[in-house]
Amino acid sequence: MQKNRLGRTEIKVSKFCLGTMTWGTQTGARKAHAQIDMALDHGVNFIDTAELYPMDPVKSETIGRTERIIGLWLEGAPNRRSDIVIATKQVGQGMRMIRDGAPINAATIRLAVEGSLRRLKTDYIDLFQFHWPNRGSYHFRPSAWHTARPPAPQKIKANMVECLHALEAERRRGTIRAFGVSNETAWGVGKWLSLAESHDAPRPVSVQNEYSLLQRSYETDLAELSVNEDIGLLANSPLAAGLLTGKYQGNAVPKGSRMERTPSLNSRATARSFAAVEDYMDLAFKHDLDPVQMAMAWVTSRPFVTSAVFGTRTAEQLARVLEGADLTLSREFLDDVEIVRRDHPMPY
């Protein structure tokens, strides 16, 4: 499988990244371990997790369980640590179930790193990410940055500098190899970059934001930054929480599916979304493509994308994604995508 450089580091990651947010609730340890084995066999070397996982729903009694499941796999395969690149995330301010909602700062970075290392049963984290900024994130909808009511810019920047120094301390300690952000804005990424340069601290190597055929807001500003500053997108929800599989069309709600637990799919399931999916399904039929493989191939074809972070509950779902790893999309197909996009510019 194609490998891409993570920022300006020497770390190479597969264009598909195995997401894990259901591991520990919908997906048990044995099935999760089988997914790791299958992914590795097909060239996927990148695994994304978080201290918060599993999700849908988040419960205090399950927080950290996903990292523990990965740690058990590593414990059972100690010689394979170098075969995988592990990314995890520290929660931002406000998550009361973790450190009483404390913000990301020097003290909590050390606590988060130590906690993840312990659960993952490893000596180092390849990519340590901030799950969302302390000032909040419009990426969780509604799409208005001011709803987060951020503090004064001077206070934000002072906290960023503190965090960068703490990250450099962890890098020197050997506990993290690289630093990335998630659910971040163009202003935020730009400020991380400028402060890292002026304080001789680690620059972010990646941005993990939502991106798919249905959600292309990343292209409005962050895509240019990604290309010009070598900060690749780790595209999460490339299948739009399952909408682009087509399994929810015609008011269908498959048993055990995400929509069964979260009917709105976190505000993604709109009338406009279903209409857009219908046209993308027609596009798949026109070009004789599997809809899942089509959606994944389109995301990873974008010049600013380093890897697409996808999640699967079952081995069958994983196999379907992996079978499309070598799919190359035609110019005609890419042109047709833009026609559909003009009809459905912002489904959610």
C-alpha positions as a Markdown table, in Angstrom:
| # | Residue | x | y | z |
|---|---|---|---|---|
| 1 | Met | 0.0 | 0.0 | 0.0 |
| 2 | Gln | 1.2 | 3.5 | -0.8 |
| 3 | Lys | 3.0 | 5.2 | 2.1 |
| 4 | Asn | 3.2 | 8.9 | 2.6 |
| 5 | Arg | 5.5 | 11.0 | 4.6 |
| 6 | Leu | 4.1 | 12.4 | 7.9 |
| 7 | Gly | 4.8 | 16.2 | 7.7 |
| 8 | Arg | 8.5 | 16.8 | 7.4 |
| 9 | Thr | 9.4 | 13.8 | 9.6 |
| 10 | Glu | 10.9 | 10.6 | 8.4 |
| 11 | Ile | 7.8 | 8.7 | 9.5 |
| 12 | Lys | 6.0 | 7.0 | 6.6 |
| 13 | Val | 2.3 | 6.1 | 7.0 |
| 14 | Ser | -0.1 | 4.1 | 4.8 |
| 15 | Lys | -2.7 | 6.1 | 2.9 |
| 16 | Phe | -5.3 | 4.2 | 4.8 |
| 17 | Cys | -5.3 | 4.6 | 8.6 |
| 18 | Leu | -7.2 | 2.1 | 10.8 |
| 19 | Gly | -9.6 | 4.0 | 13.1 |
| 20 | Thr | -10.5 | 2.4 | 16.4 |
| 21 | Met | -13.2 | 4.5 | 18.1 |
| 22 | Thr | -15.6 | 1.5 | 18.4 |
| 23 | Trp | -13.1 | -0.9 | 19.9 |
| 24 | Gly | -14.2 | -1.7 | 23.5 |
| 25 | Thr | -17.9 | -1.3 | 23.0 |
| 26 | Gln | -19.1 | -2.5 | 19.5 |
| 27 | Thr | -15.9 | -4.3 | 18.7 |
| 28 | Gly | -14.4 | -6.7 | 21.3 |
| 29 | Ala | -10.7 | -7.2 | 21.8 |
| 30 | Arg | -10.3 | -10.4 | 19.8 |
| 31 | Lys | -12.1 | -8.9 | 16.8 |
| 32 | Ala | -10.1 | -5.7 | 17.1 |
| 33 | His | -6.8 | -7.7 | 17.2 |
| 34 | Ala | -7.9 | -9.6 | 14.1 |
| 35 | Gln | -8.5 | -6.3 | 12.4 |
| 36 | Ile | -5.0 | -5.2 | 13.2 |
| 37 | Asp | -3.6 | -8.4 | 11.8 |
| 38 | Met | -5.6 | -8.1 | 8.6 |
| 39 | Ala | -4.7 | -4.4 | 8.1 |
| 40 | Leu | -1.0 | -5.2 | 8.6 |
| 41 | Asp | -1.2 | -8.0 | 6.1 |
| 42 | His | -2.6 | -5.6 | 3.5 |
| 43 | Gly | 0.0 | -2.9 | 4.1 |
| 44 | Val | -1.8 | -0.7 | 6.6 |
| 45 | Asn | 0.8 | 0.4 | 9.2 |
| 46 | Phe | -1.1 | 3.4 | 10.7 |
| 47 | Ile | -3.5 | 3.1 | 13.7 |
| 48 | Asp | -5.4 | 6.0 | 15.2 |
| 49 | Thr | -6.8 | 6.1 | 18.6 |
| 50 | Ala | -7.5 | 8.5 | 21.5 |
| 51 | Glu | -7.5 | 8.5 | 25.3 |
| 52 | Leu | -11.3 | 9.2 | 25.1 |
| 53 | Tyr | -12.2 | 6.1 | 23.0 |
| 54 | Pro | -14.4 | 4.2 | 22.6 |
| 55 | Met | -17.2 | 6.6 | 21.5 |
| 56 | Asp | -20.8 | 6.5 | 20.6 |
| 57 | Pro | -21.5 | 6.8 | 23.4 |
| 58 | Val | -18.6 | 8.1 | 25.6 |
| 59 | Lys | -18.9 | 6.6 | 29.1 |
| 60 | Ser | -16.7 | 7.1 | 32.1 |
| 61 | Glu | -16.4 | 3.4 | 32.6 |
| 62 | Thr | -15.1 | 2.7 | 29.1 |
| 63 | Ile | -12.7 | 5.7 | 28.6 |
| 64 | Gly | -9.3 | 4.4 | 27.8 |
| 65 | Arg | -10.5 | 0.9 | 26.8 |
| 66 | Thr | -9.5 | 1.3 | 23.2 |
| 67 | Glu | -5.9 | 2.1 | 24.0 |
| 68 | Arg | -5.8 | -0.9 | 26.3 |
| 69 | Ile | -7.0 | -3.2 | 23.6 |
| 70 | Ile | -4.2 | -2.0 | 21.3 |
| 71 | Gly | -1.8 | -2.4 | 24.2 |
| 72 | Leu | -2.8 | -6.0 | 24.6 |
| 73 | Trp | -2.1 | -6.6 | 21.0 |
| 74 | Leu | 1.4 | -5.1 | 21.4 |
| 75 | Glu | 2.0 | -7.1 | 24.5 |
| 76 | Gly | 1.2 | -10.2 | 22.5 |
| 77 | Ala | 3.4 | -9.2 | 19.6 |
| 78 | Pro | 6.4 | -7.4 | 21.2 |
| 79 | Asn | 8.6 | -7.7 | 18.1 |
| 80 | Arg | 6.0 | -5.9 | 15.9 |
| 81 | Arg | 6.0 | -2.4 | 17.6 |
| 82 | Ser | 8.2 | -1.0 | 14.8 |
| 83 | Asp | 5.8 | -2.3 | 12.2 |
| 84 | Ile | 3.1 | 0.1 | 13.2 |
| 85 | Val | 2.7 | 3.9 | 13.6 |
| 86 | Ile | 0.4 | 4.7 | 16.5 |
| 87 | Ala | -1.4 | 8.0 | 16.8 |
| 88 | Thr | -3.4 | 8.9 | 19.8 |
| 89 | Lys | -5.0 | 12.1 | 21.1 |
| 90 | Gln | -5.3 | 14.1 | 24.3 |
| 91 | Val | -8.8 | 15.6 | 24.9 |
| 92 | Gly | -9.2 | 19.4 | 24.9 |
| 93 | Gln | -10.8 | 21.5 | 27.7 |
| 94 | Gly | -14.2 | 20.6 | 28.9 |
| 95 | Met | -14.3 | 16.8 | 28.9 |
| 96 | Arg | -15.3 | 16.4 | 32.5 |
| 97 | Met | -14.8 | 12.7 | 32.6 |
| 98 | Ile | -11.0 | 13.1 | 32.0 |
| 99 | Arg | -9.0 | 15.2 | 34.5 |
| 100 | Asp | -12.1 | 17.0 | 35.5 |
| 101 | Gly | -12.2 | 18.9 | 32.2 |
| 102 | Ala | -8.8 | 20.5 | 32.7 |
| 103 | Pro | -7.3 | 22.3 | 29.6 |
| 104 | Ile | -4.4 | 21.1 | 27.6 |
| 105 | Asn | -1.3 | 22.5 | 29.2 |
| 106 | Ala | 2.2 | 21.5 | 30.4 |
| 107 | Ala | 0.9 | 19.5 | 33.4 |
| 108 | Thr | -1.9 | 17.7 | 31.6 |
| 109 | Ile | 0.2 | 16.9 | 28.5 |
| 110 | Arg | 2.6 | 14.9 | 30.8 |
| 111 | Leu | -0.4 | 13.2 | 32.4 |
| 112 | Ala | -2.0 | 12.3 | 29.1 |
| 113 | Val | 1.3 | 11.0 | 27.6 |
| 114 | Glu | 2.0 | 8.9 | 30.6 |
| 115 | Gly | -1.6 | 7.5 | 30.7 |
| 116 | Ser | -1.5 | 6.6 | 27.0 |
| 117 | Leu | 1.9 | 5.0 | 27.3 |
| 118 | Arg | 0.7 | 2.8 | 30.2 |
| 119 | Arg | -2.5 | 1.7 | 28.4 |
| 120 | Leu | -0.8 | 1.1 | 25.1 |
| 121 | Lys | 2.0 | -0.8 | 26.8 |
| 122 | Thr | 4.6 | 1.0 | 24.7 |
| 123 | Asp | 7.6 | 3.3 | 25.4 |
| 124 | Tyr | 6.7 | 5.9 | 22.8 |
| 125 | Ile | 3.8 | 7.4 | 20.8 |
| 126 | Asp | 4.5 | 8.0 | 17.1 |
| 127 | Leu | 2.0 | 10.9 | 16.7 |
| 128 | Phe | 0.6 | 12.7 | 19.7 |
| 129 | Gln | -2.4 | 14.8 | 18.8 |
| 130 | Phe | -4.6 | 17.4 | 20.5 |
| 131 | His | -8.2 | 16.0 | 20.0 |
| 132 | Trp | -9.6 | 19.6 | 19.9 |
| 133 | Pro | -8.3 | 23.0 | 20.9 |
| 134 | Asn | -8.9 | 24.4 | 24.3 |
| 135 | Arg | -10.9 | 27.2 | 22.8 |
| 136 | Gly | -13.4 | 24.7 | 21.4 |
| 137 | Ser | -14.1 | 23.5 | 17.9 |
| 138 | Tyr | -16.8 | 24.3 | 15.3 |
| 139 | His | -16.0 | 21.0 | 13.6 |
| 140 | Phe | -18.5 | 19.3 | 16.0 |
| 141 | Arg | -21.2 | 21.6 | 14.6 |
| 142 | Pro | -22.9 | 24.1 | 14.6 |
| 143 | Ser | -20.5 | 25.7 | 12.1 |
| 144 | Ala | -19.8 | 28.9 | 13.9 |
| 145 | Trp | -16.4 | 29.5 | 15.5 |
| 146 | His | -17.7 | 32.1 | 18.0 |
| 147 | Thr | -20.0 | 29.6 | 19.7 |
| 148 | Ala | -16.9 | 28.4 | 21.5 |
| 149 | Arg | -16.5 | 31.8 | 23.2 |
| 150 | Pro | -12.7 | 31.7 | 23.1 |
| 151 | Pro | -10.6 | 33.7 | 25.6 |
| 152 | Ala | -8.4 | 36.6 | 24.5 |
| 153 | Pro | -5.9 | 35.9 | 21.8 |
| 154 | Gln | -3.0 | 36.7 | 24.1 |
| 155 | Lys | -4.1 | 34.0 | 26.5 |
| 156 | Ile | -4.6 | 31.5 | 23.7 |
| 157 | Lys | -1.1 | 32.2 | 22.4 |
| 158 | Ala | 0.5 | 32.0 | 25.8 |
| 159 | Asn | -1.1 | 28.6 | 26.4 |
| 160 | Met | 0.1 | 27.4 | 22.9 |
| 161 | Val | 3.7 | 28.4 | 23.8 |
| 162 | Glu | 3.4 | 26.5 | 27.1 |
| 163 | Cys | 2.1 | 23.4 | 25.2 |
| 164 | Leu | 4.9 | 23.6 | 22.6 |
| 165 | His | 7.6 | 23.6 | 25.3 |
| 166 | Ala | 5.9 | 20.7 | 27.0 |
| 167 | Leu | 5.8 | 18.8 | 23.7 |
| 168 | Glu | 9.5 | 19.5 | 23.1 |
| 169 | Ala | 10.2 | 18.1 | 26.6 |
| 170 | Glu | 8.3 | 14.9 | 25.7 |
| 171 | Arg | 10.1 | 14.6 | 22.4 |
| 172 | Arg | 13.5 | 14.9 | 24.2 |
| 173 | Arg | 12.3 | 12.4 | 26.8 |
| 174 | Gly | 11.6 | 10.0 | 23.9 |
| 175 | Thr | 7.9 | 9.6 | 24.7 |
| 176 | Ile | 6.6 | 11.1 | 21.5 |
| 177 | Arg | 8.0 | 11.3 | 18.0 |
| 178 | Ala | 5.7 | 13.9 | 16.4 |
| 179 | Phe | 2.9 | 16.3 | 17.2 |
| 180 | Gly | -0.4 | 16.9 | 15.4 |
| 181 | Val | -3.7 | 18.8 | 15.8 |
| 182 | Ser | -7.3 | 17.7 | 15.3 |
| 183 | Asn | -10.6 | 19.5 | 14.7 |
| 184 | Glu | -8.5 | 22.7 | 14.2 |
| 185 | Thr | -9.0 | 25.8 | 12.2 |
| 186 | Ala | -6.8 | 27.6 | 9.7 |
| 187 | Trp | -6.0 | 30.3 | 12.2 |
| 188 | Gly | -5.2 | 27.7 | 14.8 |
| 189 | Val | -2.8 | 25.7 | 12.6 |
| 190 | Gly | -1.2 | 28.9 | 11.4 |
| 191 | Lys | -0.6 | 30.0 | 14.9 |
| 192 | Trp | 0.9 | 26.7 | 16.0 |
| 193 | Leu | 3.3 | 27.0 | 13.1 |
| 194 | Ser | 4.4 | 30.5 | 13.7 |
| 195 | Leu | 4.9 | 29.9 | 17.4 |
| 196 | Ala | 6.7 | 26.7 | 16.9 |
| 197 | Glu | 9.1 | 28.5 | 14.6 |
| 198 | Ser | 9.7 | 31.5 | 16.9 |
| 199 | His | 10.2 | 29.3 | 20.0 |
| 200 | Asp | 12.3 | 26.5 | 18.3 |
| 201 | Ala | 9.6 | 23.9 | 19.2 |
| 202 | Pro | 8.0 | 21.0 | 17.4 |
| 203 | Arg | 5.8 | 22.1 | 14.4 |
| 204 | Pro | 2.6 | 20.2 | 13.8 |
| 205 | Val | 3.0 | 17.5 | 11.2 |
| 206 | Ser | -0.7 | 16.8 | 10.6 |
| 207 | Val | -4.3 | 18.0 | 10.9 |
| 208 | Gln | -7.0 | 15.4 | 11.6 |
| 209 | Asn | -10.3 | 17.0 | 10.5 |
| 210 | Glu | -13.4 | 15.6 | 8.8 |
| 211 | Tyr | -13.2 | 15.3 | 5.0 |
| 212 | Ser | -15.3 | 13.3 | 2.5 |
| 213 | Leu | -17.3 | 13.7 | -0.6 |
| 214 | Leu | -20.1 | 15.1 | 1.6 |
| 215 | Gln | -17.9 | 17.4 | 3.8 |
| 216 | Arg | -15.3 | 19.4 | 1.8 |
| 217 | Ser | -15.0 | 22.5 | 4.0 |
| 218 | Tyr | -11.2 | 21.7 | 4.4 |
| 219 | Glu | -10.7 | 22.8 | 0.9 |
| 220 | Thr | -11.8 | 26.4 | 1.6 |
| 221 | Asp | -8.6 | 27.3 | 3.4 |
| 222 | Leu | -6.7 | 24.5 | 5.2 |
| 223 | Ala | -5.9 | 22.6 | 2.0 |
| 224 | Glu | -3.7 | 25.4 | 0.8 |
| 225 | Leu | -1.9 | 25.5 | 4.1 |
| 226 | Ser | -1.5 | 21.7 | 4.1 |
| 227 | Val | 0.2 | 21.7 | 0.7 |
| 228 | Asn | 2.4 | 24.8 | 1.3 |
| 229 | Glu | 3.5 | 24.0 | 4.8 |
| 230 | Asp | 3.8 | 20.2 | 4.6 |
| 231 | Ile | 1.1 | 19.5 | 7.1 |
| 232 | Gly | -1.0 | 16.7 | 5.7 |
| 233 | Leu | -4.6 | 16.1 | 6.4 |
| 234 | Leu | -5.5 | 12.9 | 8.3 |
| 235 | Ala | -9.1 | 12.8 | 6.9 |
| 236 | Asn | -11.5 | 11.4 | 9.4 |
| 237 | Ser | -15.0 | 10.2 | 8.5 |
| 238 | Pro | -14.1 | 9.6 | 4.9 |
| 239 | Leu | -17.3 | 7.6 | 4.6 |
| 240 | Ala | -19.3 | 10.4 | 6.3 |
| 241 | Ala | -20.2 | 8.2 | 9.3 |
| 242 | Gly | -21.4 | 5.4 | 7.0 |
| 243 | Leu | -23.7 | 7.6 | 4.8 |
| 244 | Leu | -21.5 | 7.1 | 1.7 |
| 245 | Thr | -21.8 | 3.3 | 2.0 |
| 246 | Gly | -25.4 | 3.7 | 0.9 |
| 247 | Lys | -26.7 | 1.5 | 3.8 |
| 248 | Tyr | -29.0 | 4.3 | 5.2 |
| 249 | Gln | -30.7 | 5.1 | 1.9 |
| 250 | Gly | -34.5 | 4.5 | 1.7 |
| 251 | Asn | -34.8 | 5.2 | 5.5 |
| 252 | Ala | -33.0 | 2.0 | 6.3 |
| 253 | Val | -31.4 | 1.6 | 9.7 |
| 254 | Pro | -29.4 | -1.6 | 9.8 |
| 255 | Lys | -29.3 | -3.4 | 13.2 |
| 256 | Gly | -26.1 | -2.6 | 15.1 |
| 257 | Ser | -25.3 | 0.4 | 12.9 |
| 258 | Arg | -24.2 | 3.8 | 14.1 |
| 259 | Met | -27.5 | 5.4 | 13.1 |
| 260 | Glu | -29.4 | 3.0 | 15.4 |
| 261 | Arg | -27.5 | 4.5 | 18.3 |
| 262 | Thr | -27.3 | 8.1 | 17.0 |
| 263 | Pro | -30.2 | 8.8 | 14.6 |
| 264 | Ser | -28.8 | 12.2 | 13.5 |
| 265 | Leu | -25.3 | 10.8 | 13.0 |
| 266 | Asn | -24.2 | 13.9 | 14.9 |
| 267 | Ser | -26.1 | 16.2 | 12.5 |
| 268 | Arg | -24.9 | 14.5 | 9.3 |
| 269 | Ala | -28.1 | 12.8 | 8.5 |
| 270 | Thr | -30.0 | 15.5 | 6.7 |
| 271 | Ala | -32.4 | 15.5 | 3.8 |
| 272 | Arg | -29.7 | 17.2 | 1.7 |
| 273 | Ser | -27.2 | 14.5 | 2.7 |
| 274 | Phe | -29.5 | 11.6 | 1.5 |
| 275 | Ala | -30.1 | 13.4 | -1.7 |
| 276 | Ala | -26.4 | 13.9 | -2.3 |
| 277 | Val | -25.6 | 10.2 | -1.4 |
| 278 | Glu | -28.2 | 9.2 | -4.0 |
| 279 | Asp | -26.3 | 11.0 | -6.7 |
| 280 | Tyr | -23.0 | 9.6 | -5.5 |
| 281 | Met | -24.4 | 6.1 | -5.6 |
| 282 | Asp | -25.5 | 6.7 | -9.2 |
| 283 | Leu | -22.0 | 7.9 | -9.9 |
| 284 | Ala | -20.6 | 4.7 | -8.5 |
| 285 | Phe | -22.9 | 2.6 | -10.7 |
| 286 | Lys | -22.1 | 4.7 | -13.8 |
| 287 | His | -18.4 | 4.0 | -13.3 |
| 288 | Asp | -18.8 | 0.4 | -12.1 |
| 289 | Leu | -17.3 | 1.2 | -8.7 |
| 290 | Asp | -18.0 | -0.1 | -5.2 |
| 291 | Pro | -19.3 | 3.0 | -3.3 |
| 292 | Val | -17.1 | 2.5 | -0.3 |
| 293 | Gln | -14.0 | 2.0 | -2.3 |
| 294 | Met | -14.9 | 4.9 | -4.5 |
| 295 | Ala | -15.3 | 7.3 | -1.5 |
| 296 | Met | -12.0 | 6.1 | 0.0 |
| 297 | Ala | -10.1 | 6.4 | -3.2 |
| 298 | Trp | -11.4 | 9.9 | -3.9 |
| 299 | Val | -10.3 | 11.1 | -0.4 |
| 300 | Thr | -6.8 | 9.6 | -0.7 |
| 301 | Ser | -6.4 | 11.0 | -4.3 |
| 302 | Arg | -6.4 | 14.6 | -3.0 |
| 303 | Pro | -2.9 | 16.2 | -2.9 |
| 304 | Phe | -3.2 | 17.5 | 0.6 |
| 305 | Val | -4.3 | 14.2 | 2.2 |
| 306 | Thr | -1.7 | 12.1 | 4.0 |
| 307 | Ser | -4.0 | 9.3 | 5.1 |
| 308 | Ala | -7.8 | 8.6 | 5.4 |
| 309 | Val | -8.8 | 7.4 | 8.9 |
| 310 | Phe | -11.7 | 4.9 | 8.6 |
| 311 | Gly | -13.4 | 2.7 | 11.2 |
| 312 | Thr | -15.0 | -0.7 | 10.7 |
| 313 | Arg | -16.9 | -2.8 | 13.2 |
| 314 | Thr | -16.4 | -6.1 | 11.4 |
| 315 | Ala | -13.7 | -8.0 | 9.4 |
| 316 | Glu | -16.1 | -8.0 | 6.5 |
| 317 | Gln | -16.3 | -4.2 | 6.5 |
| 318 | Leu | -12.5 | -4.0 | 6.8 |
| 319 | Ala | -12.0 | -6.4 | 3.9 |
| 320 | Arg | -14.3 | -4.3 | 1.7 |
| 321 | Val | -12.2 | -1.2 | 2.3 |
| 322 | Leu | -8.9 | -2.9 | 1.8 |
| 323 | Glu | -9.9 | -4.5 | -1.5 |
| 324 | Gly | -10.0 | -1.0 | -2.9 |
| 325 | Ala | -6.6 | 0.1 | -1.8 |
| 326 | Asp | -5.2 | 0.1 | -5.3 |
| 327 | Leu | -8.2 | 1.7 | -7.0 |
| 328 | Thr | -7.3 | 4.6 | -9.4 |
| 329 | Leu | -10.0 | 7.0 | -10.4 |
| 330 | Ser | -10.4 | 8.2 | -14.0 |
| 331 | Arg | -10.4 | 11.8 | -15.0 |
| 332 | Glu | -13.9 | 11.4 | -16.2 |
| 333 | Phe | -15.0 | 10.2 | -12.8 |
| 334 | Leu | -13.3 | 13.1 | -11.1 |
| 335 | Asp | -15.0 | 15.5 | -13.4 |
| 336 | Asp | -18.3 | 13.9 | -12.6 |
| 337 | Val | -17.7 | 14.3 | -8.9 |
| 338 | Glu | -17.5 | 18.1 | -9.4 |
| 339 | Ile | -20.8 | 18.1 | -11.2 |
| 340 | Val | -22.5 | 16.3 | -8.3 |
| 341 | Arg | -20.8 | 18.6 | -5.9 |
| 342 | Arg | -22.3 | 21.7 | -7.6 |
| 343 | Asp | -25.7 | 20.2 | -7.1 |
| 344 | His | -25.0 | 19.4 | -3.5 |
| 345 | Pro | -22.4 | 21.9 | -2.2 |
| 346 | Met | -22.8 | 21.5 | 1.5 |
| 347 | Pro | -25.1 | 18.6 | 2.5 |
| 348 | Tyr | -24.4 | 19.1 | 6.3 |
